[in-house]
Amino acid sequence: MPGLHVAVGNSLMLSTRPPKRMTACGTHDSEQQRPSICRKHTLQAMSTDFATDFQLCRRQALLGLLGGLTLFLQTPPALAGLIDETQADKVFESANKSVVSIADYKVANGNEVSEGTGSGFMWDTYGHVVTNYHCVAKFATDQKGAQVTRVGIVDTNGDTNEYPASLVGTDAQHDIAVLLVDAPEQSFVPVQVGTSADLRTGQSVYAIGNPLGFSKTLTAGVVSGLNRAIPSPVGTKTYGAIQTDAAISAGNSGGPLLDSSARVIGINTATFTRTGTGRSSGVNFALPIDLVMTVVPNLILYGTAAGKGVKGGS
């Protein structure tokens, strides 16, 4: 073999070794006996062998490059396998009409100044909206009429209309609140309530909310962990929280966490962020719907999670 080609990484190195002495000059093996003819034939043979070898190396390198490119183009990112686009679309279409935005305003000199946004979802056909307590904390503790909360509902034309809301009841220890919105009854599309009792780590979940004010944003992920303990707005701990990597950012709080059947399995509540960035770390938490189910009916009926006979919010 006149030459040896070696592929190293993505580069091709060509190394040659001296060819055997040619015997095309008859039976003589010495270049001194017929120097001009032998030298000429030797150079021609070396040139031909080198060209052939070079063409072969270039061809193999090109095939290797194209093969690698084809493999790169045909291999999807690992994350793509975690999200079923058809399922995600079905979940969004089934649940998005039940998701609302929560807008807090401070009344100053007769004007309403925005102080923050959050999310919530329709609980029933009477206009009850469930959200996080921390989304309406200022409104809930206002004694001077200086705070206003409005619920944003997207109509059939895709326009968001804000309607006034009143406070029905709060449970600050579990970060849950219920509002009553004064809006057309046809806009009250209640969510489907599921259960958090049989959740599994790795199960697909979906979050719909209004991160940074962008209405009805869908994110997807999995259940990353179960039975987590998270702090409440009043310093206590809430146990049994669902951990997920579905993106939850400022404005998502109070929105629903859904399973693949578009049933609510939790209320998106908290996320770990790097101080000063406001960006989600991918470690996010939702209140389990089974806990919510024990709280919300009491808030609607009695205004407090403690139940009958107890007055005022908690």
VEXDREN-2710 file (C-alpha; in Angstrom, 1 decimal):
% VEXDREN-2710
k/r/px/py/pz
1/MET/0.0/0.0/0.0
2/PRO/1.6/3.3/-1.1
3/GLY/0.1/5.4/1.8
4/LEU/-1.8/5.3/5.1
5/HIS/-4.6/7.7/5.9
6/VAL/-5.7/8.3/9.5
7/ALA/-8.9/10.0/10.6
8/VAL/-8.5/12.0/13.8
9/GLY/-11.6/13.7/15.1
10/ASN/-13.0/15.8/12.3
11/SER/-9.7/16.4/10.6
12/LEU/-8.0/14.1/8.1
13/MET/-4.2/13.7/8.4
14/LEU/-2.4/12.1/5.5
15/SER/0.9/10.3/6.0
16/THR/2.9/8.7/3.3
17/ARG/5.8/6.3/3.4
18/PRO/8.4/5.7/0.7
19/PRO/7.1/3.3/-2.0
20/LYS/8.8/0.1/-2.8
21/ARG/11.4/0.3/-5.5
22/MET/9.7/-0.2/-8.8
23/THR/10.6/-3.1/-11.1
24/ALA/9.1/-1.6/-14.2
25/CYS/12.6/-1.0/-15.5
26/GLY/13.1/-4.6/-16.4
27/THR/14.7/-6.9/-14.0
28/HIS/17.1/-4.3/-12.6
29/ASP/16.6/-3.2/-9.0
30/SER/19.2/-0.5/-9.1
31/GLU/18.5/3.1/-10.1
32/GLN/22.1/3.5/-11.0
33/GLN/22.0/1.2/-13.9
34/ARG/19.2/3.0/-15.7
35/PRO/18.8/6.2/-13.8
36/SER/16.8/8.3/-16.3
37/ILE/14.1/5.7/-17.2
38/CYS/13.8/4.3/-13.7
39/ARG/13.7/7.7/-12.1
40/LYS/11.0/8.8/-14.5
41/HIS/8.9/5.8/-14.0
42/THR/9.3/6.0/-10.3
43/LEU/8.2/9.6/-10.1
44/GLN/5.2/8.9/-12.3
45/ALA/4.2/5.9/-10.1
46/MET/4.6/7.9/-6.9
47/SER/2.6/10.8/-8.4
48/THR/-0.2/8.5/-9.5
49/ASP/-0.3/6.6/-6.2
50/PHE/-0.3/9.9/-4.2
51/ALA/-3.1/11.3/-6.3
52/THR/-5.2/8.2/-6.0
53/ASP/-4.6/8.1/-2.2
54/PHE/-5.4/11.7/-1.8
55/GLN/-8.7/11.4/-3.8
56/LEU/-9.6/8.4/-1.7
57/CYS/-8.9/10.2/1.6
58/ARG/-10.9/13.3/0.5
59/ARG/-13.8/11.1/-0.5
60/GLN/-13.8/9.2/2.8
61/ALA/-13.6/12.5/4.7
62/LEU/-16.5/14.0/2.8
63/LEU/-18.6/10.9/3.3
64/GLY/-17.8/11.0/7.0
65/LEU/-18.7/14.7/7.2
66/LEU/-22.0/14.1/5.4
67/GLY/-22.8/11.1/7.6
68/GLY/-22.2/13.1/10.7
69/LEU/-24.3/16.0/9.5
70/THR/-27.2/13.6/8.6
71/LEU/-27.0/12.1/12.0
72/PHE/-27.1/15.5/13.6
73/LEU/-30.1/16.6/11.6
74/GLN/-32.0/13.4/12.2
75/THR/-31.4/13.2/15.9
76/PRO/-33.9/15.3/17.8
77/PRO/-33.0/17.0/21.1
78/ALA/-33.6/14.9/24.1
79/LEU/-36.1/17.4/25.5
80/ALA/-38.4/17.0/22.5
81/GLY/-39.3/13.5/23.6
82/LEU/-40.7/14.8/26.9
83/ILE/-43.4/17.0/25.3
84/ASP/-46.3/15.6/23.3
85/GLU/-47.4/18.5/21.2
86/THR/-50.8/17.0/20.4
87/GLN/-51.5/16.4/24.1
88/ALA/-50.2/19.9/25.1
89/ASP/-52.6/21.5/22.5
90/LYS/-55.5/19.5/23.9
91/VAL/-54.8/20.5/27.4
92/PHE/-54.6/24.2/26.5
93/GLU/-57.7/24.1/24.5
94/SER/-59.6/22.4/27.3
95/ALA/-58.4/24.6/30.1
96/ASN/-57.4/28.0/28.9
97/LYS/-61.0/29.5/29.0
98/SER/-61.0/28.9/32.8
99/VAL/-57.8/30.8/33.4
100/VAL/-57.9/34.5/34.4
101/SER/-55.5/37.2/35.3
102/ILE/-55.4/39.0/38.6
103/ALA/-54.5/42.7/38.6
104/ASP/-53.8/44.7/41.7
105/TYR/-54.1/48.5/41.8
106/LYS/-53.4/51.2/44.3
107/VAL/-55.8/54.1/44.3
108/ALA/-54.0/57.4/44.5
109/ASN/-55.6/60.8/43.8
110/GLY/-58.5/59.2/42.1
111/ASN/-56.2/57.2/39.8
112/GLU/-55.5/53.4/39.8
113/VAL/-51.8/52.6/39.7
114/SER/-50.8/49.0/38.8
115/GLU/-49.0/47.2/41.6
116/GLY/-48.7/43.7/40.2
117/THR/-50.3/40.9/38.3
118/GLY/-51.1/37.2/39.0
119/SER/-53.2/34.4/37.8
120/GLY/-56.3/32.5/38.9
121/PHE/-59.0/30.1/37.6
122/MET/-62.8/29.9/37.6
123/TRP/-64.0/27.6/40.3
124/ASP/-67.7/27.5/39.5
125/THR/-70.4/29.0/37.4
126/TYR/-71.2/31.6/40.0
127/GLY/-68.1/33.7/39.4
128/HIS/-65.8/32.4/42.2
129/VAL/-62.1/32.7/41.3
130/VAL/-59.4/30.8/43.1
131/THR/-55.9/32.3/43.4
132/ASN/-53.0/32.6/45.8
133/TYR/-53.4/34.7/48.9
134/HIS/-50.1/36.5/48.2
135/CYS/-51.6/37.8/44.8
136/VAL/-54.3/39.7/46.7
137/ALA/-52.6/40.3/50.1
138/LYS/-52.7/44.1/49.9
139/PHE/-56.3/44.0/48.8
140/ALA/-57.2/41.5/51.6
141/THR/-55.6/43.6/54.4
142/ASP/-56.7/47.1/53.0
143/GLN/-58.7/49.0/55.6
144/LYS/-58.9/52.3/53.8
145/GLY/-60.2/51.5/50.4
146/ALA/-56.9/52.2/48.8
147/GLN/-56.6/48.9/47.0
148/VAL/-58.5/47.5/44.1
149/THR/-58.3/44.0/42.5
150/ARG/-59.7/43.3/39.0
151/VAL/-60.0/40.0/37.2
152/GLY/-59.1/39.8/33.6
153/ILE/-61.1/37.5/31.3
154/VAL/-60.3/36.9/27.7
155/ASP/-63.3/37.1/25.4
156/THR/-64.1/35.2/22.2
157/ASN/-62.3/37.9/20.2
158/GLY/-59.1/37.4/22.2
159/ASP/-59.4/40.7/24.1
160/THR/-58.9/40.9/27.8
161/ASN/-61.6/42.7/29.8
162/GLU/-61.0/43.5/33.4
163/TYR/-63.9/43.3/35.9
164/PRO/-64.1/44.4/39.5
165/ALA/-63.8/41.6/42.1
166/SER/-64.7/41.4/45.8
167/LEU/-62.9/39.3/48.4
168/VAL/-64.8/36.2/49.5
169/GLY/-62.3/34.6/51.9
170/THR/-58.6/33.9/52.5
171/ASP/-56.4/31.3/54.1
172/ALA/-53.0/33.0/54.4
173/GLN/-51.4/30.0/56.1
174/HIS/-52.0/27.9/53.0
175/ASP/-51.7/30.8/50.5
176/ILE/-55.2/30.5/49.1
177/ALA/-57.8/33.1/48.4
178/VAL/-61.2/33.2/46.7
179/LEU/-62.6/36.2/44.8
180/LEU/-66.0/36.9/43.4
181/VAL/-65.9/38.6/40.0
182/ASP/-68.7/40.8/38.7
183/ALA/-68.7/39.7/35.0
184/PRO/-71.1/38.2/32.4
185/GLU/-72.1/34.7/33.4
186/GLN/-71.2/33.3/30.0
187/SER/-67.6/34.0/30.9
188/PHE/-67.7/31.7/33.9
189/VAL/-66.1/28.5/32.6
190/PRO/-65.1/26.4/35.6
191/VAL/-62.0/24.1/35.6
192/GLN/-62.1/20.4/35.8
193/VAL/-60.8/19.4/39.2
194/GLY/-58.6/16.3/39.5
195/THR/-56.7/14.8/42.4
196/SER/-53.2/15.0/43.7
197/ALA/-53.4/11.8/45.6
198/ASP/-52.1/9.5/42.8
199/LEU/-49.5/11.8/41.3
200/ARG/-46.2/10.1/40.2
201/THR/-42.7/11.5/39.8
202/GLY/-42.1/11.9/36.1
203/GLN/-45.7/12.4/35.2
204/SER/-46.4/15.1/32.6
205/VAL/-47.9/18.4/33.8
206/TYR/-48.8/21.7/32.3
207/ALA/-49.1/25.2/33.7
208/ILE/-51.2/28.0/32.3
209/GLY/-50.9/31.6/33.6
210/ASN/-49.8/35.1/33.0
211/PRO/-46.1/35.3/33.5
212/LEU/-44.9/38.9/33.4
213/GLY/-48.3/39.9/32.1
214/PHE/-48.3/37.7/29.0
215/SER/-51.8/36.2/29.2
216/LYS/-52.6/32.5/29.0
217/THR/-49.0/31.3/28.6
218/LEU/-48.6/27.5/28.5
219/THR/-45.5/25.8/29.9
220/ALA/-44.9/22.0/30.2
221/GLY/-42.8/19.8/32.4
222/VAL/-43.0/16.8/34.7
223/VAL/-43.6/16.2/38.4
224/SER/-40.1/16.5/39.8
225/GLY/-41.0/15.6/43.4
226/LEU/-43.8/15.2/45.8
227/ASN/-44.6/16.1/49.5
228/ARG/-42.4/19.2/49.6
229/ALA/-42.6/21.8/52.3
230/ILE/-42.8/25.4/51.2
231/PRO/-43.1/28.7/53.2
232/SER/-46.4/30.6/53.4
233/PRO/-46.8/34.4/53.2
234/VAL/-47.2/34.4/57.0
235/GLY/-44.1/32.4/57.8
236/THR/-45.6/29.0/58.4
237/LYS/-45.0/26.0/56.2
238/THR/-47.3/24.3/53.8
239/TYR/-46.7/20.5/53.4
240/GLY/-47.4/18.2/50.5
241/ALA/-46.5/20.7/47.8
242/ILE/-45.8/19.4/44.2
243/GLN/-42.4/20.2/42.8
244/THR/-42.2/20.6/39.0
245/ASP/-39.8/21.9/36.3
246/ALA/-42.7/23.4/34.3
247/ALA/-41.6/27.1/34.1
248/ILE/-43.3/29.3/36.7
249/SER/-42.4/32.9/36.7
250/ALA/-43.7/36.1/38.3
251/GLY/-47.3/36.4/37.3
252/ASN/-47.9/32.6/37.2
253/SER/-48.8/32.5/40.8
254/GLY/-52.4/31.4/41.4
255/GLY/-52.8/29.7/38.0
256/PRO/-53.6/26.0/37.6
257/LEU/-51.2/23.1/37.3
258/LEU/-52.8/20.5/35.1
259/ASP/-52.5/16.9/34.3
260/SER/-52.6/15.4/30.8
261/SER/-56.4/15.3/31.0
262/ALA/-56.6/19.0/31.6
263/ARG/-57.7/18.5/35.2
264/VAL/-56.3/20.8/37.9
265/ILE/-53.9/19.0/40.2
266/GLY/-52.4/22.1/41.9
267/ILE/-52.1/25.9/42.2
268/ASN/-48.8/27.2/40.9
269/THR/-47.4/29.1/43.9
270/ALA/-43.7/29.5/44.2
271/THR/-40.3/29.2/42.5
272/PHE/-36.7/29.4/43.6
273/THR/-35.0/32.4/41.9
274/ARG/-31.5/33.8/42.1
275/THR/-31.7/37.0/44.1
276/GLY/-32.2/40.0/42.0
277/THR/-32.8/38.2/38.7
278/GLY/-36.5/37.2/38.9
279/ARG/-35.7/34.2/36.7
280/SER/-37.1/30.8/37.5
281/SER/-34.5/28.2/38.5
282/GLY/-36.6/25.2/37.3
283/VAL/-37.4/24.3/40.9
284/ASN/-41.1/25.3/41.1
285/PHE/-43.9/24.4/43.5
286/ALA/-47.7/24.1/43.4
287/LEU/-50.2/23.6/46.2
288/PRO/-51.8/20.1/45.8
289/ILE/-55.4/20.3/44.7
290/ASP/-56.5/17.8/47.4
291/LEU/-55.5/20.5/50.0
292/VAL/-57.2/23.2/48.0
293/MET/-60.4/21.1/48.0
294/THR/-60.5/21.1/51.8
295/VAL/-60.1/24.9/52.0
296/VAL/-62.0/26.5/49.1
297/PRO/-65.5/25.3/50.0
298/ASN/-65.1/26.8/53.5
299/LEU/-63.8/30.0/52.1
300/ILE/-66.8/30.3/49.9
301/LEU/-69.3/29.4/52.6
302/TYR/-67.8/31.0/55.7
303/GLY/-65.0/33.3/54.5
304/THR/-62.4/31.3/56.4
305/ALA/-60.6/28.0/56.2
306/ALA/-61.6/27.2/59.8
307/GLY/-65.2/26.7/58.8
308/LYS/-68.6/27.5/60.4
309/GLY/-68.7/29.8/63.3
310/VAL/-65.4/31.6/62.6
311/LYS/-65.6/35.1/61.3
312/GLY/-63.2/36.9/58.9
313/GLY/-60.3/35.8/56.9
314/SER/-57.2/34.1/58.3
END
